[in-house]
Amino acid sequence: MTPFIEKYYTPQVIAEITKAFGVSFSDLKLLRGNVNLIYAFRKNGKNYILRITHSSVQKVEELLSEVDWLHYVQQQGANVSAPIESLNGNLIEIFKSEDTYFTATAYTEAKGKKIDRFNWNETVFKEIGRVTGQLHRITKDYKPGSHVIPRSDFVEPEVARVMSHKEIHDEQLIARMHKLVDMLSCLPKTKDHYGLIHNDINRGNMFIHNGQICLFDTADCAYSWFVADIALTLLYVVQYFQNDPNGKLTAHIRYFMDYYWEGYQSENRIAEEDLKGIPLIMTLRSVFIYDHLCTIWKNKKLNHAQQNFFNILYSFSHETFDFIGMELIRP
């Protein structure tokens, strides 16, 4: 939590939040506090997650668009960590603090354990595909409530963010970003191709329990092509496999995608024309992630893992994924 936000997070605000959800502050276990305040708590024998966000980080309208979508897809059977009502019957509570405010939302805690190198296998690949396809299939029929302001398209604000401090990047990277955006503009934006997506499906945002994956951390959800979710997952898969000294990267990609598509196509289908966008989106996402790292890690001494991740994203953002042809990603 930044000093600016901390001054508004008063004992009175904390008391009002805990009262709204029927818990005491001592019941809350802080999990993360860098951007949002993420707490775990247990109530009536069940585990929940409480997310508290300051208005300088996210407006209530943005949170409402996420919660409305999550509530819908969960009701339709999607495996997601879903919002629950407060004691007041609200999915979102708002707490004023001077001329700002905090929002608070509680979610069911995803059951199970993290996915790591010990359970990173064919069964998991297939299940990642299945739960992603399930989410896309259900979302195709989602219509925001009349009180909801829809999320923006993912690409536009990301490009604007990069351009707001373009002086920290070389001209080639900026030119590549604009070219990729132009190339992707030909992809269709109709119901079967484009909609609200999770936008951050990776091993860190899922738990597995009894063979089923539950997705969580949907704060970055946005409108984009459904194939963008697939592209980001594959981007992280390439990162995982890149550190494997055995075998070829292309063989690993085909190996992962074989099982991924088996799961995905049990729930949804992706058009052939959309598949061509996967390598393009992977490069564009690399540019966006690299830019984000440049800003949050500026003047910070990085540990070995952070430096390695930064170096990988630099490489990804300054090269292309042209080597990932249709023979590697086609179902």
C-alpha positions in Angstrom: 0.0 0.0 0.0 1.4 3.4 -1.0 1.7 6.1 1.6 -1.0 8.1 -0.3 -3.5 5.3 0.1 -2.4 4.4 3.6 -3.4 7.8 5.0 -7.0 7.1 4.0 -7.1 3.5 5.3 -8.2 4.7 8.8 -9.4 2.6 11.8 -12.9 3.8 11.1 -12.8 2.5 7.5 -11.4 -0.8 8.7 -14.2 -1.1 11.3 -16.9 -0.4 8.7 -15.5 -2.9 6.2 -15.3 -5.7 8.7 -18.7 -5.0 10.1 -20.2 -5.1 6.6 -18.9 -8.7 6.1 -19.5 -9.9 9.6 -15.9 -10.4 10.7 -13.4 -8.8 13.0 -10.1 -7.4 11.9 -8.3 -10.2 13.8 -10.1 -12.7 11.6 -8.3 -11.3 8.5 -5.0 -12.7 7.2 -3.2 -10.3 4.8 -2.1 -12.1 1.7 -1.0 -9.2 -0.5 -1.0 -5.5 -0.2 1.0 -4.0 -3.0 -1.9 -2.7 -5.1 -5.1 -4.1 -3.7 -5.4 -5.3 -0.1 -6.1 -9.0 -0.3 -7.1 -10.8 2.9 -8.2 -14.4 3.6 -10.8 -15.1 6.2 -12.9 -18.0 7.5 -16.6 -17.7 8.3 -19.1 -20.4 9.2 -16.7 -23.1 8.3 -15.9 -21.7 4.8 -12.9 -19.8 3.4 -13.2 -16.5 1.6 -11.1 -13.8 0.1 -11.7 -10.1 0.8 -10.4 -7.6 -1.7 -10.2 -3.9 -0.7 -9.3 -1.3 -3.4 -8.8 2.4 -3.1 -10.6 4.7 -5.7 -7.2 5.9 -7.0 -6.5 2.4 -8.1 -9.9 1.4 -9.5 -13.2 3.1 -9.7 -16.3 1.4 -8.4 -17.7 1.3 -12.0 -14.8 -0.8 -13.1 -15.2 -3.2 -10.2 -18.9 -3.5 -10.9 -18.3 -4.6 -14.5 -16.0 -7.3 -13.2 -18.3 -8.5 -10.5 -21.4 -8.5 -12.7 -19.7 -10.7 -15.2 -18.2 -13.0 -12.6 -21.6 -13.5 -10.9 -23.1 -14.4 -14.3 -20.5 -16.9 -15.4 -20.5 -18.5 -12.0 -24.2 -18.9 -12.0 -23.9 -20.6 -15.4 -21.4 -23.1 -14.1 -18.0 -21.6 -14.8 -15.2 -22.7 -12.5 -14.3 -19.3 -11.0 -13.9 -17.7 -7.6 -17.2 -15.9 -7.4 -18.3 -12.8 -5.4 -20.6 -13.2 -2.4 -23.0 -10.8 -0.8 -22.1 -8.7 2.2 -24.4 -8.7 5.3 -26.2 -5.8 3.5 -26.9 -8.0 0.5 -24.4 -6.2 -1.8 -21.7 -7.7 -4.0 -19.7 -4.5 -3.6 -19.5 -2.2 -0.5 -18.3 1.4 -0.7 -16.7 3.2 2.2 -15.9 6.9 2.1 -12.7 8.3 3.4 -12.5 12.1 3.1 -12.9 12.9 -0.6 -11.9 9.4 -1.7 -13.4 5.9 -1.1 -12.6 2.2 -0.8 -14.5 -0.6 -2.3 -14.6 -4.1 -0.7 -15.7 -7.3 -2.3 -15.6 -10.8 -0.9 -15.1 -14.0 -3.0 -15.3 -17.7 -2.4 -11.8 -19.0 -2.0 -10.6 -21.3 -4.7 -10.2 -24.8 -3.3 -7.1 -26.9 -3.9 -3.4 -26.2 -4.4 -1.1 -24.2 -6.7 0.0 -25.7 -10.0 3.8 -26.0 -10.0 6.5 -28.1 -11.7 5.5 -31.1 -9.7 1.9 -31.3 -11.1 2.6 -29.5 -14.5 1.5 -32.4 -16.7 -0.8 -33.5 -19.5 -3.9 -33.7 -17.3 -3.4 -30.1 -16.1 -2.8 -28.9 -19.7 -6.1 -30.4 -20.7 -7.9 -28.9 -17.7 -6.5 -25.5 -18.3 -7.9 -25.7 -21.9 -11.3 -27.0 -20.7 -11.8 -24.3 -18.0 -10.8 -21.6 -20.5 -13.1 -22.9 -23.2 -15.9 -23.2 -20.7 -15.4 -19.5 -19.6 -15.5 -18.4 -23.3 -18.5 -20.4 -24.2 -20.5 -19.0 -21.2 -19.4 -15.5 -21.8 -20.7 -15.5 -25.4 -24.3 -15.1 -23.9 -23.3 -12.6 -21.2 -24.9 -9.2 -21.4 -24.0 -6.5 -18.9 -26.8 -5.3 -16.6 -28.4 -1.9 -17.4 -26.5 -0.5 -14.4 -23.1 -1.7 -15.6 -20.6 0.3 -17.6 -18.8 -2.3 -19.8 -15.1 -2.7 -19.5 -13.0 -1.2 -22.2 -11.2 -3.0 -24.9 -7.9 -4.3 -23.6 -5.5 -3.0 -26.3 -6.4 0.7 -26.4 -5.6 1.6 -22.7 -2.4 -0.5 -22.8 -1.1 1.3 -25.9 -2.0 4.6 -24.3 0.0 3.6 -21.2 3.1 2.7 -23.2 2.9 5.9 -25.1 2.6 8.0 -22.0 6.2 7.2 -21.2 7.5 6.2 -24.6 10.8 8.0 -23.9 12.0 5.0 -21.9 11.7 2.7 -24.9 13.6 2.4 -28.2 11.8 3.5 -31.4 11.8 -0.1 -32.8 9.7 -1.3 -29.9 7.1 1.5 -30.3 6.9 0.9 -34.0 6.5 -2.9 -33.5 3.7 -2.2 -31.0 1.7 -0.1 -33.5 2.3 -2.5 -36.3 1.0 -5.4 -34.2 -2.1 -3.4 -33.3 -2.7 -2.7 -37.0 -2.3 -6.4 -37.9 -4.7 -7.5 -35.3 -7.4 -5.0 -36.3 -8.5 -7.4 -39.1 -9.7 -10.0 -36.6 -13.5 -10.1 -36.2 -15.2 -8.7 -33.1 -18.4 -10.6 -33.3 -20.0 -12.7 -30.5 -18.1 -15.9 -31.4 -14.7 -14.2 -31.6 -14.7 -11.4 -29.1 -16.0 -10.7 -25.6 -15.1 -10.2 -22.0 -12.0 -12.3 -21.1 -10.2 -13.2 -17.9 -7.0 -11.6 -19.4 -4.5 -13.2 -17.1 -4.9 -17.0 -17.1 -1.6 -18.4 -15.9 -0.4 -20.8 -13.2 -0.4 -18.1 -10.6 -4.2 -17.4 -11.0 -5.6 -20.9 -10.6 -5.8 -23.7 -8.1 -6.5 -27.4 -8.8 -8.8 -29.6 -6.7 -9.8 -33.1 -7.4 -8.7 -32.7 -11.0 -10.6 -29.4 -11.6 -9.1 -26.0 -12.0 -10.7 -22.9 -10.5 -9.7 -19.5 -11.9 -9.4 -16.4 -9.7 -7.9 -12.9 -9.8 -10.1 -11.4 -12.6 -9.2 -7.7 -11.8 -7.6 -7.3 -15.2 -10.6 -8.7 -17.2 -11.3 -6.7 -20.4 -12.9 -7.0 -23.8 -10.7 -8.7 -26.4 -10.6 -11.6 -28.7 -11.1 -15.0 -26.9 -7.9 -16.1 -28.5 -6.1 -13.5 -26.5 -6.6 -15.6 -23.4 -5.1 -18.5 -25.2 -2.2 -16.4 -26.4 -1.3 -15.2 -22.9 -1.4 -18.7 -21.4 0.9 -19.9 -24.2 3.2 -16.9 -23.6 3.7 -18.1 -20.0 4.0 -21.7 -21.2 6.9 -20.6 -23.4 8.5 -18.9 -20.5 8.2 -22.1 -18.3 9.5 -24.4 -21.0 12.3 -22.0 -22.0 14.1 -22.9 -18.7 13.9 -26.6 -19.6 17.4 -27.7 -20.8 15.9 -30.9 -22.4 14.2 -31.0 -25.7 13.2 -28.3 -28.2 10.9 -25.4 -27.4 8.8 -26.0 -30.5 8.2 -29.6 -29.4 7.2 -28.4 -26.0 4.7 -26.0 -27.5 3.1 -28.7 -29.7 3.0 -31.1 -26.7 1.2 -28.5 -24.5 -1.3 -27.5 -27.2 -2.3 -31.0 -28.1 -3.7 -31.5 -24.6 -4.8 -27.9 -24.2 -7.0 -28.2 -27.3 -8.4 -31.5 -26.2 -9.8 -29.8 -23.1 -10.7 -26.5 -24.8 -12.6 -28.0 -27.7 -14.8 -30.0 -25.3 -16.3 -26.7 -24.4 -15.8 -24.2 -27.2 -14.3 -23.7 -30.7 -11.9 -21.1 -32.0 -12.1 -20.1 -35.7 -9.0 -20.8 -37.9 -8.7 -17.1 -38.7 -8.4 -16.2 -35.0 -5.5 -18.7 -34.5 -3.3 -16.6 -36.7 -3.5 -13.8 -34.1 -1.9 -15.9 -31.4 1.8 -15.2 -32.2 0.9 -11.5 -32.8 -0.9 -11.2 -29.4 2.0 -13.0 -27.7 4.4 -10.4 -28.9 2.1 -7.5 -28.1 1.4 -8.8 -24.6 5.2 -9.1 -24.1 5.5 -5.4 -25.0 2.8 -4.4 -22.5 4.3 -6.6 -19.7 7.8 -5.4 -20.4 6.6 -1.8 -20.2 4.9 -2.5 -16.9 8.0 -4.0 -15.4 10.1 -1.0 -16.6 7.8 1.3 -14.5 7.3 -0.8 -11.3 10.9 -2.0 -11.1 12.5 1.3 -12.0 15.5 2.0 -9.7 14.8 -1.2 -7.8 17.4 -3.8 -7.0 16.0 -7.0 -8.5 16.6 -10.5 -7.1 17.7 -13.3 -9.3 14.2 -14.5 -10.2 13.0 -10.9 -11.0 16.0 -10.2 -13.1 15.5 -13.4 -15.0 11.9 -12.6 -15.7 12.8 -9.1 -16.8 15.4 -10.4 -19.2 12.9 -12.9 -20.7 10.3 -10.2 -21.2 12.8 -7.9 -22.8 13.7 -10.7 -25.2 10.1 -11.5 -25.9 9.1 -7.8 -26.5 12.1 -7.1 -28.8 11.7 -10.2 -31.0 8.7 -12.0 -32.5 7.0 -15.3 -32.2 7.0 -15.9 -35.9 8.5 -19.3 -35.3 5.2 -20.3 -33.8 3.4 -21.4 -37.0 0.0 -22.9 -37.4 1.5 -26.4 -37.3 2.4 -25.7 -33.7 -0.9 -24.2 -32.5 -3.6 -25.6 -34.7 -6.0 -28.1 -33.0 
